[in-house]
Amino acid sequence: MQTLEALGRKIRTAHDLLGVVKTMKSLAAVSIRQYERAVESLEAYRRVIDAGWRVLLRHGVADVRESPLKGAVCMIIASDQGMCGQFNEAILKHALAQAPGLAGEGSELAFWTFGEKLRGALADAGYRDQGHFAAPGSLSTIHEKVRAVIQRIEQWRSEKGTEHFYICHNVVIERGGYRQVCVRLLPLDRTWALAHAREKWPGRCIPMLGLPGNLMFKHLLRQYLFAALFRAFAQSLAGENAARLMAMQAAEKNILELLDNLQAGFRELRQNSITDELLDIISGFEALNDENPAL
């Protein structure tokens, strides 16, 4: 049977843990908004890049062709941080479900992983990654990660002739929580080119190109990749914190239920202890009366 001291220690420990969980909930909520603001800020930059594409395509110097399917790369963004529930498992399951339709029949699909935990989970599922990166943990680390990925993409396009690249990651949903998406990063096909070329230019005249068309295309492509990858990483980090917020909410509920049970047990045990002490006093008083009737 538990003592009052033992129950008291458990209640104090539960209160301390509840404080930690509430702090982590607050941090996760603040972090979600931070990453969402980063994505919103990136939209203005993306619109500038889209304007550059419209200029280039209207001048007819962009060589956009249908790329033959010579294999594909599926990038999966996960997390190496803890306490985020099924965040990694969900995105891996989604990516593997999408995999058969990405490379096409007879073509090889290569996986690039972001996060050591994901790399191990992919190996456990019977697949081997052909590119691995540490998962970004903050906004300050995204820029370096994006540059490394762009270099690897350019290397694969040059050495292996791979033109099809996809990226799978989690995103925050409006009513809380997160969901999985798989987005095509490359190639930029004719449908994409026609859509940009037909968009109305906001001014009276289209700007002149200040660079040779092929050089302009190269620079715009790098900026396009930078914006798309930065957006994916920031959205994944927001989704990670949404998953952590959900996990902390569940933990808070469990701790509060545990506290209710512990406090109820503490009150019951204390009441029983008081009752036992009163009974001992009464029994002692009655024993004294029996020995000394004059009392």
Stockholm file with secondary structure:
# STOCKHOLM 1.0

chainA/1-295         MQTLEALGRKIRTAHDLLGVVKTMKSLAAVSIRQYERAVESLEAYRRVIDAGWRVLLRHGVADVRESPLKGAVCMIIASDQGMCGQFNEAILKHALAQAPGLAGEGSELAFWTFGEKLRGALADAGYRDQGHFAAPGSLSTIHEKVRAVIQRIEQWRSEKGTEHFYICHNVVIERGGYRQVCVRLLPLDRTWALAHAREKWPGRCIPMLGLPGNLMFKHLLRQYLFAALFRAFAQSLAGENAARLMAMQAAEKNILELLDNLQAGFRELRQNSITDELLDIISGFEALNDENPAL
#=GR chainA/1-295 SS CCCHHHHHHHHHHHHHHHHHHHHHHHHHHHHHHHHHHHHHHHHHHHHHHHHHHHHHHHTTCCCCCCCCCCCEEEEEECCCCSSCTTHHHHHHHHHHHHTHHHHCTTCCEEEEEESHHHHHHHHHTTCCEEEEECCCCSHHHHHHHHHHHHHHHHHHHHHTCCCEEEEEEEEECTTSSEEEEEEEEECCCHHHHHHHHHSCCSSSSCCCCSSCHHHHHHHHHHHHHHHHHHHHHHHHHHHHHHHHHHHHHHHHHHHHHHHHHHHHHHHHHHHHHHHHHHHHHHHHHHHHHHHCTTC
#=GC SS_cons         CCCHHHHHHHHHHHHHHHHHHHHHHHHHHHHHHHHHHHHHHHHHHHHHHHHHHHHHHHTTCCCCCCCCCCCEEEEEECCCCSSCTTHHHHHHHHHHHHTHHHHCTTCCEEEEEESHHHHHHHHHTTCCEEEEECCCCSHHHHHHHHHHHHHHHHHHHHHTCCCEEEEEEEEECTTSSEEEEEEEEECCCHHHHHHHHHSCCSSSSCCCCSSCHHHHHHHHHHHHHHHHHHHHHHHHHHHHHHHHHHHHHHHHHHHHHHHHHHHHHHHHHHHHHHHHHHHHHHHHHHHHHHHCTTC
//
